[in-house]
Amino acid sequence: MSTIWEWGVGMIYLTKKDSEKTRFLLNHRNIAKVERIMNDTSNVEMTDGKIYSVVESKDEIKERSMEYDIHVFTEALKIAMNKRWRSEVGNGSS
C-alpha cells in the first residue's frame, strides 16, 4: 500500500528520482501541480513552491491521493454510523 493510514497521517509515499530511489512521505493536500517531464520522471510542485522530482506518474499520484481520501471518508462514516447506532440503542429506538 502506498499510504500510511494506520498512523492517521494524511500523507502518501512517493519515490525520489535519485540514485537510491528514496521513498518519502508527502502531504498530498499540499500538492499544487504535477507535471510529467520525462518518461520516468514527474515534478511535484507544492503550495510552498518546493519541487520534488519523483518516479511516479501523475495518474499514480492522483490514485494514491484518492485512495487515502476514500479511506479517511470511510473511517469517518464508520465512526458516525457507530455513534448513531449507540445513540439509537441507548434510547431504546430500533
MIPAZA-923232 format. One line per 2 residues: number of its first residue (from 1); for each residue x, y, z of N, C-alpha, C, O. Coordinates in Angstrom, 3 decimals. Atoms other than C-alpha are relative to their C-alpha. Last residue first. Example, Ala and Ser with C-alpha at 12.3 -4.5 7.8 and 13.67 -1.06 7.14 Angstrom:
BEGIN
2> -0.820,-1.190,-0.060,13.670,-1.060,7.140,-0.770,1.090,0.730,-0.261,2.198,0.899; 0.890,-1.190,0.000,12.300,-4.500,7.800,0.900,1.200,0.000,1.936,1.181,0.665
***
This chain:
BEGIN
94> -0.474,1.093,0.843,-34.808,0.440,16.675,0.063,0.408,-1.432,0.442,-0.393,-2.286; 0.553,-0.063,1.371,-35.059,3.062,19.375,0.488,-1.208,-0.779,1.482,-1.836,-0.415
92> 1.032,1.015,0.171,-34.397,2.136,23.043,-0.645,0.037,-1.371,-1.623,-0.672,-1.609; 1.313,-0.613,-0.205,-32.559,5.394,23.667,-1.134,-0.992,-0.137,-2.299,-0.635,0.040
90> 0.058,-0.563,-1.352,-29.218,3.641,24.169,-1.336,0.619,0.330,-1.752,0.636,1.489; 0.110,1.135,-0.909,-29.772,1.532,21.050,-0.139,0.504,1.429,-0.914,-0.044,2.213
88> 1.316,0.614,0.193,-30.456,4.666,18.978,-0.211,-1.169,0.968,-1.296,-1.307,1.533; 1.010,-0.947,-0.458,-27.458,6.551,20.386,-1.388,-0.610,-0.100,-2.189,-0.483,0.826
86> -0.045,-0.018,-1.471,-25.178,3.559,20.004,-1.074,0.900,0.570,-1.711,0.570,1.570; 0.531,1.281,-0.465,-26.303,3.156,16.369,-0.023,-0.042,1.525,-1.018,-0.454,2.121
84> 1.450,-0.046,0.202,-25.725,6.850,15.686,-0.641,-1.273,0.530,-1.663,-1.219,1.214; 0.553,-0.926,-0.994,-22.262,6.709,17.228,-1.518,0.072,-0.115,-2.222,0.108,0.894
82> -0.116,0.673,-1.292,-21.412,3.606,15.160,-0.580,0.883,1.113,-1.279,0.385,1.995; 1.068,1.007,-0.054,-22.727,5.280,11.997,0.018,-0.736,1.339,-1.039,-1.059,1.881
80> 1.294,-0.679,-0.101,-20.570,8.338,12.621,-1.147,-1.003,0.122,-2.061,-0.821,0.926; 0.089,-0.600,-1.337,-17.464,6.250,13.331,-1.363,0.657,0.198,-1.995,0.488,1.241
78> 0.141,1.093,-0.966,-17.992,4.116,10.227,-0.187,0.549,1.418,-1.043,0.080,2.169; 1.361,0.501,0.121,-18.560,7.239,8.111,-0.266,-1.137,0.991,-1.335,-1.201,1.598
76> 0.861,-1.000,-0.637,-15.327,8.784,9.376,-1.460,-0.453,-0.036,-2.195,-0.265,0.933; -0.190,0.107,-1.448,-13.455,5.573,8.518,-0.885,0.992,0.743,-1.450,0.657,1.784
74> 0.595,1.265,-0.441,-14.929,5.533,5.003,0.110,-0.159,1.514,-0.853,-0.552,2.172; 1.459,-0.152,0.032,-14.117,9.213,4.446,-0.687,-1.254,0.535,-1.632,-1.161,1.319
72> 0.368,-0.931,-1.069,-10.498,8.730,5.568,-1.517,0.155,0.063,-2.099,0.117,1.148; -0.181,0.667,-1.287,-10.098,5.644,3.362,-0.443,0.896,1.155,-1.152,0.444,2.054
70> 1.091,0.972,-0.127,-11.582,7.400,0.348,0.091,-0.717,1.336,-0.921,-0.929,2.002; 1.218,-0.747,-0.312,-9.192,10.327,0.877,-1.202,-0.932,0.175,-2.030,-0.716,1.060
68> -0.080,-0.510,-1.372,-6.198,7.979,1.055,-1.293,0.712,0.387,-1.845,0.464,1.459; 0.091,1.143,-0.911,-7.183,6.063,-2.057,0.025,0.466,1.448,-0.740,-0.020,2.280
66> 1.406,0.385,-0.083,-7.808,9.377,-3.869,-0.190,-1.189,0.940,-1.157,-1.217,1.702; 0.701,-1.046,-0.741,-4.319,10.614,-3.072,-1.469,-0.354,0.174,-2.033,-0.176,1.253
64> -0.396,0.124,-1.409,-2.762,7.334,-4.161,-0.721,1.022,0.862,-1.148,0.714,1.975; 0.608,1.212,-0.544,-4.725,7.418,-7.431,0.327,-0.176,1.479,-0.556,-0.509,2.269
62> 1.431,-0.269,-0.158,-3.732,11.036,-8.164,-0.701,-1.199,0.639,-1.524,-1.024,1.537; 0.103,-0.931,-1.131,-0.075,10.236,-7.560,-1.469,0.311,0.286,-1.892,0.347,1.441
60> -0.313,0.759,-1.218,-0.302,7.198,-9.836,-0.147,0.881,1.238,-0.685,0.448,2.257; 1.128,0.880,-0.306,-2.074,9.246,-12.532,0.237,-0.815,1.268,-0.690,-1.012,2.053
58> 1.075,-0.845,-0.504,0.578,11.994,-12.429,-1.199,-0.859,0.407,-1.818,-0.614,1.442; 0.697,-0.817,0.998,3.240,9.347,-12.859,-1.068,0.855,0.679,-1.403,0.654,1.846
56> 1.413,0.292,0.217,5.507,8.106,-10.088,-0.598,0.943,-1.050,-0.183,2.094,-1.189; 0.156,0.974,1.084,9.298,8.396,-10.487,-1.468,-0.312,-0.301,-1.772,-0.839,-1.371
54> 0.370,1.341,-0.437,9.634,11.593,-8.471,-0.191,-0.918,-1.204,-0.343,-0.462,-2.337; -0.035,0.865,1.176,11.258,15.002,-8.837,-0.212,-1.426,0.473,0.539,-1.937,1.304
52> -0.603,1.320,-0.182,10.173,17.199,-5.926,-0.061,-0.754,-1.324,-1.113,-0.807,-1.962; 0.236,0.930,1.103,9.501,20.924,-6.253,0.766,-1.283,0.273,1.955,-1.257,0.590
50> -0.984,1.083,0.113,9.123,23.330,-3.344,-0.394,-0.930,-1.132,-1.577,-1.150,-1.391; -0.966,-0.233,1.073,6.946,26.371,-4.041,1.065,-1.067,-0.151,1.778,-1.079,-1.154
48> -1.046,-0.891,-0.515,5.051,26.404,-0.711,1.101,0.261,-1.028,2.091,0.926,-0.722; 0.567,-1.333,-0.179,1.929,25.012,-2.420,1.018,0.997,0.544,0.849,2.205,0.378
46> 0.782,-0.159,-1.216,3.974,22.038,-3.596,-0.514,1.437,0.113,-0.042,2.333,-0.588; -0.169,-1.337,-0.576,5.177,21.318,-7.109,-0.955,0.140,1.165,-2.150,-0.128,1.040
44> 1.113,-0.312,-0.879,5.539,17.645,-7.987,0.293,1.351,0.635,1.241,1.496,1.407; -0.299,-1.045,-0.968,7.810,17.077,-10.974,-1.270,0.309,0.777,-2.319,0.587,0.196
42> 1.020,-1.048,-0.158,7.342,13.766,-12.721,0.530,1.026,0.986,1.255,0.685,1.921; -0.139,-1.046,-1.015,10.060,11.453,-14.025,-1.171,0.977,-0.041,-1.577,1.449,-1.103
40> -0.099,0.592,-1.339,10.168,8.135,-15.892,0.129,1.029,1.117,0.569,0.693,2.217; 0.715,1.274,-0.114,9.023,9.043,-19.387,-0.009,-0.542,1.416,-0.985,-1.167,1.831
38> -0.643,1.026,0.816,10.164,12.655,-18.963,-0.790,-1.285,0.190,-1.725,-1.325,0.990; -1.018,-0.695,0.784,8.693,15.914,-17.607,0.797,-0.950,-0.895,1.376,-0.522,-1.894
36> -0.884,1.060,0.491,5.365,14.633,-16.286,1.021,0.677,-0.892,0.654,1.281,-1.899; -0.303,-0.004,1.425,3.877,17.587,-14.415,0.922,-1.158,-0.329,1.914,-1.381,0.364
34> -0.856,1.123,0.369,2.141,17.592,-11.038,0.175,0.038,-1.507,-0.801,0.107,-2.254; -0.013,0.401,1.399,0.708,20.797,-9.569,0.928,-1.196,-0.182,1.945,-1.308,0.502
32> 0.589,-1.034,0.851,-0.221,22.435,-6.262,-0.113,-0.479,-1.442,-1.092,-0.183,-2.127; -0.493,0.044,1.382,0.332,19.488,-3.944,-0.734,1.058,-0.809,-1.964,1.096,-0.835
30> -0.822,-1.173,0.279,-0.326,20.488,-0.328,0.614,-0.027,-1.395,1.485,0.785,-1.707; 0.874,-1.178,0.009,-3.246,18.086,0.171,0.775,1.288,-0.289,0.172,2.324,-0.571
28> 0.601,-0.197,1.320,-0.991,15.223,-0.873,-0.919,1.211,-0.071,-1.202,1.706,-1.161; 1.395,-0.342,-0.266,1.114,15.535,2.263,-0.661,0.373,-1.326,-0.404,1.441,-1.881
26> 0.371,-1.312,0.488,4.298,13.787,1.141,-1.471,0.240,0.327,-2.307,-0.634,0.098; 1.407,-0.328,-0.213,6.107,10.849,2.661,-0.271,1.434,-0.414,0.539,2.333,-0.188
24> 0.261,-1.028,-0.997,9.417,9.634,1.286,-1.500,0.257,0.076,-2.259,-0.107,-0.822; 1.433,-0.184,-0.246,10.846,6.696,-0.614,-0.177,1.054,1.088,0.569,1.085,2.068
22> 0.440,-0.229,-1.372,14.449,7.089,-1.794,-1.505,0.205,0.073,-2.059,1.050,-0.630; 1.461,0.145,0.095,15.197,5.700,-5.257,-0.632,0.104,1.390,-1.397,-0.768,1.802
20> 0.446,0.983,-0.997,18.892,5.386,-4.246,-1.498,-0.305,-0.094,-1.984,-1.221,0.568; -0.663,1.282,0.260,20.218,7.075,-7.420,-0.446,-1.087,0.971,-0.399,-2.270,0.633
18> -1.419,-0.064,-0.317,17.669,9.865,-7.127,0.598,-1.388,-0.190,-0.126,-2.340,-0.481; -0.756,0.350,1.197,14.232,10.394,-8.672,1.480,0.235,0.305,2.116,1.122,-0.265
16> -0.845,-1.039,0.586,12.504,10.399,-5.320,0.731,-0.536,-1.222,1.062,-1.719,-1.302; -1.391,0.440,0.164,9.822,7.787,-4.716,0.797,1.088,-0.697,0.482,1.481,-1.821
14> -0.500,-0.197,1.354,6.415,8.749,-3.330,1.468,-0.401,-0.018,2.086,-0.596,1.029; -1.389,0.307,0.324,4.518,7.586,-0.255,0.270,0.302,-1.462,-0.519,-0.055,-2.337
12> -0.192,1.109,0.924,1.275,9.339,0.599,1.490,-0.213,-0.207,2.288,0.716,-0.077; -1.135,-0.045,0.910,0.416,11.502,3.563,0.040,-1.235,-0.886,-0.472,-2.299,-0.540
10> 0.441,-0.192,1.373,-2.588,12.413,5.621,1.133,0.115,-0.988,1.334,1.165,-1.597; -0.676,-1.175,0.552,-1.385,10.937,8.917,-0.369,0.106,-1.479,-0.295,-0.884,-2.206
8> 0.930,-1.116,0.063,-3.730,8.588,10.748,0.610,1.285,-0.522,0.110,2.372,-0.233; -0.461,-1.036,-0.922,-0.932,6.247,11.699,-0.912,1.212,0.002,-0.739,2.124,0.811
6> -0.015,0.498,-1.371,-2.561,3.146,10.203,0.482,1.041,1.004,0.215,0.896,2.197; 1.266,-0.147,-0.701,-3.453,5.028,7.056,0.104,-0.354,1.457,-0.513,0.298,2.299
4> -0.192,0.441,-1.389,0.116,5.353,5.881,-1.263,0.252,0.796,-1.284,1.096,1.692; 0.340,-1.047,-0.956,-0.280,5.430,2.107,0.248,-0.517,1.406,0.477,-1.711,1.597
2> -0.806,-1.186,0.202,1.196,3.497,-0.790,-0.342,1.152,0.922,0.112,2.276,0.709; 0.843,-1.173,0.000,0.000,0.000,0.000,0.891,1.239,0.000,2.005,1.216,0.523
***
